[in-house]
Structure formats: C-alpha cells, structure tokens
Amino acid sequence: MKGYHYILIFLLSFNSCQTQTKDTPPTSKIVGGPCEGCEAIHEYGDKELSNVDTLPAFNENKPKIKITGTVFKRDMKTPAENVILYVYPTNRKGIYETKGGEKEWARRHGFIRGWIKTGKNGKYTFYTFRPAAYPGGTEPGHIHITVKEPDKNEYYIDDYFFEDDPLLTASKRDALQERGGSGIVVPVFENGIFNTIRDIYFRVMNKGSKN
C-alpha cells in the first residue's frame, strides 16, 4: 500500500549494564546495545502524554508533515499499548536548534522534540515539519526515534527518512542498519500537509530477512 512501511523491530538481548538507566525497572528485559541519549525519552517532565503530539515550531515552518502509524506486539496483530516514542528532528537549517537555557539532552537534541504514548489501539501521530539535511548537505534529512516499551529499557530504531530525498542515494540506503526494518517513508501531499505512515512491529528480524 502506498506510503506504508512495515517496521520489524530488531531486538538484540544484552546483559550489559550500559543499557540500564535509573528509570529501568529491575524486572525489565534488556534489549539493544549502548544507546547514547536514549534516556532523553524520560525528559517529558510533567507533560501528560497521549497518542498525538505536535512538535514545537510546527506552525512557523513548512513543509508540514503528519506522521502516523500503529505499534504492534510481537504477534504482529495485537496493538501495543503504553509504548512511548521520543522523536527529534533538525530544523529547516539542518541543526538541532536551541533557545538557550536547555538542560540535559535538550542541549544536544534541541527544543524541537516530542513524546507520544500509544493507547489501547496502538496508534500514534505526531505533527512536525520536514527537517533539513545537516549543514554541508551530505546526510539525508531525518527524524530520530527512541522507543520505550512498558517492560523493557529504552532503545533506538531506524530514523525516519524520506523516499523522495535526493540525498538518500542507493549507497546510503544499502548502508542503513534496518534496525527495526526500513525507516524510509513516502510523503503524500494532501490538504496542505505531507502525510506519511509507518507501522511499527516488535519482532526479531535480521537485516535482509524476507520474513
């Protein structure tokens, strides 16, 4: 289906304490390797999370993007509830913009970031604008994403990339880890906004697998 990319989460079990954070319950399953900055997923403070979020500076920037999808459990059928997604893009100049006075990971990730928490139907949506490539124009525009399942530590999956980005060359596509499957989405322009769909499936998968 146009615009759909089914995302299969590549979960690697590690016993390394490097994946633990102060917020990881002792009974959590540890997945993924070292993940610099993944603890930023806990920096939403007193904000009440829902399955929809609008990132800062959305109204002031174009092109606007709506990214939506459903998070599924490992049976690939059951919606995954209470999964937190943390996303942060660059601004239209390709930098992680700060206003001054940022604390913790906001000093690196900037103020344009958001948090979404899935409901019973596993759905998520966030509104932002299309990020620019890093200064120098060699890296495709992208949106970082970190995931936190209720019974596991936080970990990253492949960034959101855009199918029509001329910087997303064949060699760069081949070099992607496919951690979580392909993160390449297809923007479709409708009613003044680009819509994209990325469903997320929690299932063990090796790169290149057809399953």
C-alpha positions in Angstrom: 0.0 0.0 0.0 1.3 3.4 -0.9 3.1 5.1 2.0 3.2 2.0 4.2 6.4 0.6 5.5 6.0 -2.3 8.0 8.7 -2.0 10.6 10.1 -5.1 12.2 11.9 -4.4 15.4 15.4 -5.9 15.6 15.8 -6.7 19.3 19.2 -7.9 20.5 19.5 -9.2 24.0 22.4 -7.9 26.0 23.4 -8.3 29.6 25.5 -5.1 29.5 24.8 -2.6 32.2 25.3 0.1 29.6 21.7 -0.3 28.5 20.3 0.3 32.0 19.1 3.7 33.3 17.9 4.8 36.6 14.3 4.6 35.2 14.6 1.0 34.1 12.6 -1.3 36.4 14.7 -4.2 37.8 12.3 -6.7 36.1 12.6 -5.1 32.7 14.0 -7.1 29.8 17.2 -5.5 28.5 17.3 -5.1 24.7 19.6 -3.3 22.3 23.2 -2.2 22.9 24.6 1.0 24.3 22.3 3.9 23.3 23.8 7.4 23.8 21.0 9.8 24.6 18.2 7.3 24.8 17.5 8.4 28.4 16.1 11.6 26.9 12.9 9.7 26.4 12.2 10.3 30.1 12.6 14.1 29.9 9.0 14.9 29.3 8.6 16.2 32.9 5.0 16.8 34.0 3.6 16.6 30.5 0.7 14.2 30.2 1.5 12.0 27.2 -1.1 11.0 24.7 -1.1 9.3 21.3 -0.8 12.6 19.5 1.8 15.3 19.8 2.6 18.5 17.9 6.3 19.3 18.0 7.5 22.9 18.7 7.8 25.3 15.7 5.3 23.3 13.7 3.2 26.4 12.9 6.1 28.5 11.9 7.7 26.1 9.4 7.0 24.4 6.1 6.7 21.9 4.6 4.5 20.4 7.3 4.4 16.7 7.9 2.0 14.4 9.7 3.5 11.0 10.7 1.1 8.3 11.9 1.0 4.6 12.4 0.3 1.7 14.7 2.6 0.0 17.1 2.0 -3.8 17.2 3.2 -6.5 19.6 5.4 -9.4 18.5 2.5 -11.4 17.2 2.2 -8.6 14.6 -1.5 -8.4 15.2 -2.1 -7.1 18.6 -1.8 -3.3 19.1 0.9 -2.4 21.7 -0.4 -0.1 24.5 1.6 2.3 26.6 4.6 2.4 24.3 6.4 5.8 24.5 8.0 7.2 21.3 10.5 10.0 21.5 11.2 11.9 18.3 13.5 14.8 17.5 14.4 16.3 14.1 16.7 19.1 12.9 15.2 22.5 12.0 15.0 23.9 8.4 18.7 24.8 8.6 19.7 21.2 9.5 20.7 21.9 13.1 19.2 20.8 16.4 18.0 24.2 17.4 18.3 25.5 20.9 16.9 28.7 22.5 19.4 28.8 25.4 19.0 27.5 28.9 18.3 24.0 27.8 19.0 21.2 30.3 20.0 17.6 30.0 19.7 16.1 26.5 17.8 19.1 25.1 21.3 20.8 24.9 22.1 18.3 22.2 18.7 17.4 20.8 17.4 20.9 20.8 13.9 22.1 21.7 12.1 20.7 18.7 11.2 17.3 20.1 8.1 15.4 21.2 6.8 12.4 23.1 3.9 10.1 22.1 2.3 7.3 24.2 0.2 4.7 22.4 -3.3 3.9 23.7 -5.2 0.6 23.5 -5.3 0.7 19.8 -1.6 1.1 19.5 -1.9 4.2 17.2 0.4 7.2 17.3 0.5 10.5 15.4 2.9 13.5 15.5 2.9 16.7 13.6 6.2 18.4 12.6 7.9 19.9 9.6 10.3 18.4 7.2 13.8 18.5 8.7 16.7 19.8 6.5 19.9 17.9 5.9 22.9 18.7 8.1 25.0 21.7 7.0 27.1 20.5 4.1 24.2 18.6 2.5 25.6 15.1 2.5 23.3 13.4 5.1 19.6 13.0 4.2 17.1 14.8 6.3 15.8 12.5 9.1 14.0 12.3 12.4 15.5 10.3 15.2 13.2 8.0 17.2 13.7 6.2 20.5 11.2 3.6 21.8 10.3 2.6 25.4 8.1 -0.5 25.9 6.5 -0.9 29.3 8.6 -3.9 30.4 11.9 -3.0 28.6 14.6 -0.4 28.6 14.6 2.4 26.0 16.3 1.7 22.7 16.5 3.3 19.2 15.2 2.1 15.9 16.0 3.3 12.4 15.4 7.0 11.9 12.6 8.3 9.7 14.0 9.0 6.2 12.0 10.3 3.2 11.7 8.3 0.0 12.0 11.4 -2.3 15.1 12.9 -0.6 17.8 13.2 -3.4 20.4 12.7 -0.7 19.1 9.3 0.1 21.2 7.6 -2.5 21.4 3.9 -3.3 24.7 3.6 -1.3 23.1 5.3 1.7 20.1 3.1 1.5 22.3 0.0 1.4 24.3 1.2 4.4 21.2 1.6 6.6 21.2 -0.9 9.5 17.5 -1.7 9.1 17.3 -1.8 12.8 13.6 -2.1 13.2 13.3 -2.6 9.4 13.2 0.2 6.9 12.5 3.7 8.3 12.0 5.2 4.8 8.6 6.7 4.5 6.7 8.0 1.5 5.3 11.6 1.8 1.9 12.1 0.2 0.7 15.7 -0.1 -2.9 16.2 0.9 -4.8 19.2 2.1 -1.7 21.3 2.7 0.3 18.8 4.6 2.5 15.8 3.7 1.1 12.6 5.2 3.3 9.5 5.9 2.6 6.2 7.5 5.0 4.0 9.5 3.7 1.0 11.4 6.0 -0.5 14.0 6.2 -4.2 14.7 8.1 -5.7 17.6 9.6 -8.8 16.1 13.1 -10.3 15.9 14.5 -9.8 12.5 17.9 -9.9 10.8 18.8 -7.5 8.1 17.8 -8.9 4.7 15.3 -11.3 6.1 12.1 -11.8 4.0 10.0 -12.9 6.9 
